[in-house]
């Protein structure tokens, strides 16, 4: 039963891990290469994005950074039932996790048109209902705060005459968030590492129930990311058959 269950899970999730370009992805076993699109993933862009992610200058009040709502210790969420923006305004929903967000097909809770991390990074900047970072109407002021970081922006976006822009800030944030990949949980060590003792007896029972017809959890939460549809480099386009 144990080996059969492992085979079923592996068959549904097995994807050849890839790497390439000038960025070291450090991908866990079984996890494919994320799609960066036109926003080419580089070490300089990732480094800039990481700094911006924790930088409170990105909010109008300079009191909140991306990391305040997306805390690493809480799987890049904040543990709140309803997030709170830089003005203290309470949101109608919680802050979504950024862990493995690189593979999502859509972002945010209610807008399926947000399909890239680059687009998503602009949402908290410009959102007004509710206010999150409060950038809208203060674009030039926010950009001016980063003039002292010109060298980092030039390294991340070489050849650009005006590298400090909100668009490039969003691109750098996306490059950082795209690399927030987690794949070394006990479940991952079982499926991709073959460690049969990675799960406790109760976790084994829970996994069997999760994949059972009785609970049918895996009907919606399927694939290596348990999120249903995913995007990654080399994925077959089932609609086009290629």
C-alpha positions in Angstrom: 0.0 0.0 0.0 2.8 2.4 0.9 4.8 1.9 -2.3 1.6 2.0 -4.4 0.6 5.3 -2.8 4.1 6.8 -3.4 3.9 5.7 -7.0 0.5 7.4 -7.5 1.8 10.6 -6.0 5.0 10.6 -8.0 3.1 9.9 -11.3 0.9 12.9 -10.7 3.7 15.3 -9.7 6.9 14.1 -11.3 8.5 16.8 -13.4 12.2 16.9 -14.5 14.0 19.6 -12.6 15.7 22.1 -14.8 18.2 24.9 -14.5 19.8 27.4 -16.8 20.6 31.0 -17.6 22.8 33.1 -15.4 20.7 32.6 -12.3 21.2 29.7 -9.9 17.7 28.6 -9.0 18.6 26.0 -6.3 15.5 24.0 -7.3 14.4 21.2 -5.0 14.1 17.8 -6.5 11.0 17.4 -8.6 10.4 21.1 -9.1 10.6 22.6 -12.6 12.1 25.8 -13.9 9.7 28.8 -13.4 8.8 31.0 -16.4 10.3 34.5 -16.2 9.2 35.6 -19.6 10.6 39.0 -20.8 11.8 39.8 -17.3 14.9 37.7 -17.5 16.0 36.3 -14.2 19.5 37.5 -13.1 21.4 37.5 -9.8 21.6 41.3 -9.9 17.8 41.6 -10.4 17.1 39.1 -7.6 19.4 40.9 -5.2 17.7 44.3 -5.9 14.3 42.7 -5.6 15.3 41.2 -2.2 16.4 44.6 -0.9 13.2 46.3 -2.2 11.0 43.6 -0.7 12.2 44.6 2.8 12.4 48.4 2.1 9.8 50.6 3.8 10.6 53.4 1.4 8.3 51.7 -1.0 5.2 52.8 1.0 4.2 56.4 0.9 4.3 56.7 4.7 7.6 54.8 4.8 6.1 52.6 7.5 5.5 49.3 5.7 7.3 47.1 3.3 6.2 44.0 1.3 7.7 41.9 4.0 5.3 43.2 6.6 2.4 41.4 5.0 4.6 38.6 3.6 6.7 37.3 6.4 9.2 34.5 5.7 8.5 32.8 9.1 4.8 32.6 8.2 5.3 31.1 4.7 5.5 34.7 3.3 2.0 35.6 4.7 1.2 37.5 7.9 -1.0 35.1 9.8 -3.9 37.6 9.9 -7.4 36.8 8.8 -7.5 40.2 7.2 -4.4 42.1 6.1 -3.6 45.7 7.2 -2.2 48.3 4.8 0.3 51.1 5.4 -2.4 53.5 6.4 -3.9 51.1 9.0 -6.8 50.3 6.7 -8.0 46.7 7.1 -8.4 44.7 4.0 -11.3 42.4 3.2 -9.0 39.4 2.7 -5.8 37.9 4.1 -2.4 38.3 2.5 -1.7 35.4 0.2 1.4 33.3 0.6 4.3 33.9 -1.9 5.8 30.5 -1.4 6.0 28.7 -4.8 4.0 31.6 -6.3 6.3 31.3 -9.3 4.1 28.5 -10.6 0.7 30.2 -10.2 -1.4 30.8 -13.3 -3.2 33.8 -11.7 -2.6 36.1 -8.7 -4.7 38.0 -6.2 -8.0 36.7 -4.7 -10.4 38.2 -7.2 -8.8 39.2 -10.5 -7.9 36.4 -12.8 -6.4 38.9 -15.3 -3.4 39.3 -13.0 -1.3 36.5 -14.5 2.3 37.4 -13.8 4.3 38.3 -10.7 5.2 41.6 -12.4 1.6 42.5 -12.7 0.9 41.4 -9.1 3.7 43.6 -7.7 1.9 46.7 -9.0 -1.3 45.8 -7.2 -0.3 46.7 -3.6 1.5 49.8 -4.9 -1.5 51.3 -6.7 -4.5 49.7 -5.0 -6.8 52.3 -3.3 -9.7 50.1 -2.2 -8.1 49.3 0.2 -4.9 51.3 0.3 -1.9 49.1 0.7 1.4 50.9 -0.1 -0.3 54.1 -1.2 1.9 54.8 -4.2 -0.8 56.1 -6.6 -0.5 59.8 -7.2 3.0 59.8 -5.6 5.0 57.9 -8.3 7.8 60.5 -8.7 8.2 60.9 -5.0 8.6 57.2 -4.5 11.1 56.8 -7.3 13.1 59.7 -6.0 13.7 57.9 -2.8 15.9 55.3 -4.6 18.3 57.7 -6.3 21.0 56.6 -3.9 20.6 53.0 -5.2 21.3 53.9 -8.8 24.2 51.5 -9.1 22.1 48.6 -8.1 19.4 49.5 -10.5 21.9 49.9 -13.3 23.4 46.4 -12.5 19.9 44.9 -12.6 18.7 46.7 -15.7 21.9 47.4 -17.8 21.7 49.7 -20.8 18.6 51.5 -19.6 18.9 55.3 -19.6 16.4 55.6 -16.7 16.6 52.4 -14.7 14.9 53.7 -11.5 11.2 53.3 -12.3 8.2 51.7 -10.7 8.1 49.3 -13.6 11.6 48.1 -12.8 10.9 48.0 -9.1 8.0 45.6 -9.9 10.3 43.6 -12.2 12.9 43.3 -9.4 10.3 42.3 -6.8 9.0 39.7 -9.2 12.5 38.3 -9.7 12.9 37.9 -6.0 9.4 36.4 -5.4 9.9 34.0 -8.3 12.7 32.4 -6.5 10.8 31.8 -3.2 10.5 28.1 -3.8 9.9 25.6 -1.0 10.2 21.9 -1.7 11.9 20.2 1.2 8.9 19.5 3.5 8.5 16.0 4.9 6.1 15.2 2.1 8.7 16.4 -0.5 11.4 14.3 1.2 9.1 11.3 1.0 8.0 11.7 -2.7 11.2 13.1 -4.2 13.8 11.8 -1.8 12.3 8.4 -1.1 12.5 8.8 2.7 9.7 6.5 3.8 10.2 7.7 7.4 9.8 11.4 6.6 6.2 11.3 7.7 4.8 10.5 11.1 2.2 7.7 11.4 -0.6 10.4 11.7 0.8 12.2 8.7 0.7 9.0 6.7 -2.9 8.5 7.6 -3.7 12.1 6.6 -1.9 11.7 3.3 -3.9 8.5 2.5 -7.1 10.3 3.4 -6.1 13.3 1.3 -5.7 11.2 -1.8 -8.7 8.9 -1.1 -12.0 9.0 -3.0 -13.7 9.4 0.3 -12.1 12.9 1.0 -11.3 13.8 -2.6 -9.0 16.6 -1.4 -6.6 15.9 -4.3 -9.4 16.6 -6.8 -8.8 20.3 -6.4 -5.4 20.3 -4.7 -3.4 18.4 -7.2 0.1 18.5 -8.8 3.5 19.1 -7.3 2.3 22.5 -5.9 -1.2 21.3 -4.7 -2.6 24.3 -6.4 -4.3 22.8 -9.5 -3.1 24.5 -12.7 0.5 25.5 -12.8 2.9 27.2 -15.2 6.5 26.2 -15.7 9.1 26.0 -18.5 8.6 23.2 -20.9 5.0 22.4 -19.8 3.0 20.9 -22.6 0.2 23.3 -23.8 -2.7 20.9 -23.6 -5.0 23.3 -25.4 -2.7 23.4 -28.4 -1.4 19.9 -28.0 2.2 21.0 -28.0 
